[in-house]
Amino acid sequence: MKTIIHNESKLSKYIFEDSDSITMEADKIITPKFIIGDLNASNSTLIEFVEPPEDWDGNKYTFENDTWTLNVVP
């Protein structure tokens, strides 16, 4: 699997299959099914070959140093 994380918060925003083609551009990210307009090559990172938690959902987990951490909102 692949995940796109927001660089500042480390939140995992999206998950994709390894075979999905993701294009990180200066002003957007292009995925097979949609365009992400609020993330781009300068504020996010594509990390490949990850195994997300079974209950993964966008913004539910951070991903840093190969570790998934539940996002606990105070």
Helices and strands as residue ranges (DSSP letters): E 2-6, E 12-16, E 23-24, E 29-30, E 35-36, E 44-48, E 61-64, E 67-70
